Amino acid sequence: MTGTGMPIVGMVGGGQLARMTAAAAIGLGATFRVLATSNSESAALVTHDVAIGSHASLPDLSKFAAHCDVITFDHEHVPTEYLEELASAGTLVRPGPAALRYTQDKLAMRTRLEELGVPVPRFAPVSSAADVTEFTQGKWPVVLKAISGGYDGKGVWVVHSAAEAAEVLSHGVALMAEEFVPFRRELAAQVARSACGQGAAYPVVETVQVDGICREVIAPAPGLPADLAIEAQELALRIASSLGVTGLLAVELFETSRGLLVNELAMRPHNSGHWTIDGALTSQFEQHLLGGTDPDIYDRYIHVMAADPGVKVHFYGKEVRPGRKLGHVTVVGRPGDPVDSLRDRARRAASYLRWGIEDGN
Amino acid sequence: MTGTGMPIVGMVGGGQLARMTAAAAIGLGATFRVLATSNSESAALVTHDVAIGSHASLPDLSKFAAHCDVITFDHEHVPTEYLEELASAGTLVRPGPAALRYTQDKLAMRTRLEELGVPVPRFAPVSSAADVTEFTQGKWPVVLKAISGGYDGKGVWVVHSAAEAAEVLSHGVALMAEEFVPFRRELAAQVARSACGQGAAYPVVETVQVDGICREVIAPAPGLPADLAIEAQELALRIASSLGVTGLLAVELFETSRGLLVNELAMRPHNSGHWTIDGALTSQFEQHLLGGTDPDIYDRYIHVMAADPGVKVHFYGKEVRPGRKLGHVTVVGRPGDPVDSLRDRARRAASYLRWGIEDGN
């Protein structure tokens, strides 16, 4: 930990998710490091403390983790066995390997969600064109997915015949087949879960994918019936809890004529949550940083947020000295709110924080 | 400039203003550097590119400026003659030395404002207890101010007698006397001005100082009559324009029974504008970064902002490659706004930005 009592959070991966997390860490007063593959990566350009190395190298990961209080991830490409080795060597890995494996193995994810009673598209592992043909029950097209390593539409094929399936199988990648779902639209439910199990849900959003890439997000999803919105949020909170997710979980869903189906999971900040920087009081990046650490580290925040979730805290990362400005708090009201009550809320929060700091907690 | 066409902005000074500017630069896609006196300064903890050196050393400043497209400031303590040397050596200094000198020399500032017809407290330079006694016209207390180098209430003395004045004069600091203003409250008017002269005003705020330090800010100032608010904003815009300020200008004001009086100027992000991070679409730190550069650098932003000031742009700092995600835009509506029109605004902005990027402008 740093001299200010704030944790050192390390993020493996130097993409734009890590970049936006770096911006969030500044306001939270957390010390932030990234493990990037090069100095020109999006987050490496703006983060104070950049380690250059590979997420696929255990020595690089171990060296990086040695200078962090907790590590978390910008993507899901770190091999599970490395995550387990880091965890057993004493590194705080958030989310933990037991949760993250479900983002790396789509077959395990689908199987586990089905066990939990979560609605998912029909699926089966396949290793031959005959397997695929049997799976279709005569109904083409069918979706083939790489069990591991796909992202942004890569590793997903819609095939219309046994011959097309054979062509995909010839790549030698472990595959699963999935029914082709004629969905109305795609939705995403994002939730944050703390290390001690508290959960919070963002409004459910509509996402528009173009060529497998998220092009547009509308929050909240227009015209989504309240019961479906609640079902999606409850589903996401239940999945987060059942899989032991710490930090952010994004659940990508199909809205279909037979209800909601879970498509993908991401246990990190997600495309579908970028709107929260500008449209929510606490962004997904802040939630991820707050969720990814031990509960005792953020005592002061937790105190203030429990007392008044509408207060925005900004820390300057400074060591405590008498009379020194260490941060500020903001309360934003709406037209017509009494100014006195807004000011009282800000004063109460500042007093909590100052007391915490003065007593050296 | 960087490969993405975004400028390298250097801020002299590593305090919390630079820290919050670093966070703003991340979203704007600007490359940000700070010149800090030590690695433990607030901004040095979170900025990727930190130079260690002194703002009072011309060699340190020149070395720092050589790696920046434009330099700006977290405080007003860089000697004017160094700023002039940097500018004549070709460094883009924003705000320029001709403007900044008014934040470093309170006597010059008061004199210039009086010439401009701006209401200020009665003042005069003093060098003896007799000067002070003559200035008071028999009415104590009177305020003595260090002409240079004061901040946060330091360098300001309220004296009640010639003996007290003599004690302050004995410090050997160049002083001016100022009438003691029995103000109702303190206000601040913050404006941003671009290099080509466009200006924008934030709502006028009420500030509460305790022991010379800004303790509370209420935006907008409660109960401020509309005509006074407009007068304060117009005053600030006029001062920014007359003094040639680029970037942020904060004008600290006294609200008195005889109207508004200008107390202090700051040509940088300011305590009284921290609320804009959470309470305004574009924060004072973003405005300062946008204002501090040549107009042609931010063509894309200017285009989008002119077309729709309600769009929030986030760049990831990545080099352009076909199919690569380079950023995102957000439009936040209010309850009842038609979703289609919000989406159209976001699409239009994204299209402008993409077009600009694709054509390599």
Chai-1 contact restraints between the chains, C-beta under 6 A:
chainA,res_idxA,chainB,res_idxB,connection_type,confidence,min_distance_angstrom,max_distance_angstrom,comment,restraint_id
A,Q16,B,Y316,contact,1.0,0.0,6.0,A-B,restraint_1
A,R19,B,Y316,contact,1.0,0.0,6.0,A-B,restraint_2
A,A23,B,A23,contact,1.0,0.0,6.0,A-B,restraint_3
A,A23,B,I26,contact,1.0,0.0,6.0,A-B,restraint_4
A,I26,B,A23,contact,1.0,0.0,6.0,A-B,restraint_5
A,I26,B,V46,contact,1.0,0.0,6.0,A-B,restraint_6
A,S42,B,Y316,contact,1.0,0.0,6.0,A-B,restraint_7
A,S42,B,G317,contact,1.0,0.0,6.0,A-B,restraint_8
A,S42,B,K318,contact,1.0,0.0,6.0,A-B,restraint_9
A,L45,B,G317,contact,1.0,0.0,6.0,A-B,restraint_10
A,V46,B,I26,contact,1.0,0.0,6.0,A-B,restraint_11
A,V46,B,H48,contact,1.0,0.0,6.0,A-B,restraint_12
A,T47,B,H48,contact,1.0,0.0,6.0,A-B,restraint_13
A,H48,B,V46,contact,1.0,0.0,6.0,A-B,restraint_14
A,H48,B,T47,contact,1.0,0.0,6.0,A-B,restraint_15
A,H48,B,H48,contact,1.0,0.0,6.0,A-B,restraint_16
A,P222,B,V339,contact,1.0,0.0,6.0,A-B,restraint_17
A,H274,B,H328,contact,1.0,0.0,6.0,A-B,restraint_18
A,W275,B,T330,contact,1.0,0.0,6.0,A-B,restraint_19
A,D278,B,K312,contact,1.0,0.0,6.0,A-B,restraint_20
A,D278,B,T330,contact,1.0,0.0,6.0,A-B,restraint_21
A,D278,B,V332,contact,1.0,0.0,6.0,A-B,restraint_22
A,G279,B,V332,contact,1.0,0.0,6.0,A-B,restraint_23
A,K312,B,D278,contact,1.0,0.0,6.0,A-B,restraint_24
A,Y316,B,Q16,contact,1.0,0.0,6.0,A-B,restraint_25
A,Y316,B,R19,contact,1.0,0.0,6.0,A-B,restraint_26
A,Y316,B,S42,contact,1.0,0.0,6.0,A-B,restraint_27
A,G317,B,S42,contact,1.0,0.0,6.0,A-B,restraint_28
A,G317,B,L45,contact,1.0,0.0,6.0,A-B,restraint_29
A,K318,B,S42,contact,1.0,0.0,6.0,A-B,restraint_30
A,H328,B,H274,contact,1.0,0.0,6.0,A-B,restraint_31
A,T330,B,W275,contact,1.0,0.0,6.0,A-B,restraint_32
A,T330,B,D278,contact,1.0,0.0,6.0,A-B,restraint_33
A,V332,B,D278,contact,1.0,0.0,6.0,A-B,restraint_34
A,V332,B,G279,contact,1.0,0.0,6.0,A-B,restraint_35
A,V339,B,P222,contact,1.0,0.0,6.0,A-B,restraint_36
